[in-house]
Amino acid sequence: MLHTNAFDSEDFSLPLNFTKAANGSRLFGQMPDQLRSWIMKENLTSNLHHDGVPPQEFENNPETLGKIFSVLSTNYDRKGNIFASSIEARDRPIFGVQFHPERPLFSWAPDEGINHDEHAVETMQYFANFFISQARMNSHHFKTKKDEDAALIYNYIPVGRSSYQCYTFRKASKLDMAEIATVHV
């Protein structure tokens, strides 16, 4: 399924090659025509990877990947290897992109080959708006402000100084899990 170290797509901006499924998708079906034109013709997507999933894996695994996900777009790496660049679950609000829509908006590392032009920023803002609109469909909430405050990411210190920061969390105890179960998240 996942092909590790199989792609040469580090620091590489690309346009998307839409599949037939893209037009009827939730992710791209409502994308404004101008943004769709830009993302299909211009090097707007920021790729920073060497692992990926070839679209054939979705066809070769029809009872797993192919049953659950539709491939919406593909790309070719520098060596001509094809990978799935966006997917969408067929009947669930699950989406995946192999590129970094946040990078043109927020990452300014000069050595990462990120396109920051107006078209890149405007198009990637579409993804931010779309993903946030999907998250807003969730009606779960914390019971109290105190519970919400305790769960905020600001309570943790990220490790790393670049855009590759990570957060480490202590392993939850059984008591913590009981507390979590009472919070409606």
Salt bridges, closest charged atoms under 4 A:
ASP8 OD1 - ARG78 NH1 3.02
GLU10 OE2 - HIS50 ND1 2.96
GLU42 OE1 - HIS119 ND1 2.89
ASP51 OD1 - HIS50 NE2 3.83
GLU57 OE2 - HIS3 NE2 2.86
GLU88 OE2 - ARG26 NH2 3.75
ASP91 OD1 - ARG92 NH1 2.92
GLU102 OE2 - HIS100 ND1 2.88
GLU102 OE2 - ARG103 NE 3.54
GLU112 OE1 - ARG103 NH1 2.75
ASP149 OD1 - LYS145 NZ 2.78
ASP176 OD2 - ARG170 NH1 2.70
